[in-house]
């Protein structure tokens, strides 16, 4: 819902004593509703999203939030002029004025005139680099492993295509130089920092540059061995299950793991897991009963049995 207030707390919709977690949660809820990708052509939603992003930039940073609460910066993050008082004007040479807080004129109105004068004069040579703006992006597990491209919309409404580097990790920061806040007095523009958050995969798990998964096999494949299909982030591959393989045995598929900067890839490790049919098989039960009676095999021998 649009708001006419410029107060970051009002824009995000939280109390002034809200925790950082509450601020983040409220921001995400509103960002999902207002994001330009979900409101194509809606200028009001686009403007509200810009305001929301600017407000979050103030409140997400504890130091900026403290300074805003203390009146040191305004809702845009710009420094507020501090009231200063003229001192020793008669002895000051041209272009060499001296003043400090709380000393000098007793008349507040007269002091304000000098404070404004010196504030404007000081801004002529004032330079301050633009602030870095932070964003968050969720990507799929496979996209992180193999790399890809994404479109992002910045807080100013600008849409860019960015490259997800192969082998990207959860929490990795992508830096877009010169896409942050504008600098003061001709100083350089800040950067846009995009933090990646990788969604979990249904069966892949990442360990460094290697990928691990549990691979279900049948009892027949475990006993007799054979070729099985192993899924990998780079695509399915055939692997050989040695005969007489137990659950827990691991197959290694070289060069099919996470992509590295040098062009190589980690490996995939598939841990075998014997899975029986969901419905009991009478023939299998009869065979195993006869086999067990004749062999007397005990896999737990040495564990107290």
Secondary structure, DSSP 8 states (H G I E B T S, - for coil): ---S---HHHHHT--TT--HHHHHHHHHHHHHHH-GGGSTT-HHHHHHHHHHHHHHHHHSSHHHHHHHHTTSB-TTS-B-----EE--GGG--TT---EETT-S-S-HHHHHHHHHHHHHHHHTT--B----EEEEEEE-HHHHHH-EEEEEE-TTS-EEEEEE-TT--TT-EEEETT-S---BTT-----EEEEEEE---SS-EEETTEEEEEEEE-HHHHHH-EEEEE--TT--EEEEE-SS--TT-EEEETT-S-B-TTS-B--EEEEEEE---SS--HHHHHHHHHHHHHH---TTTTTT-
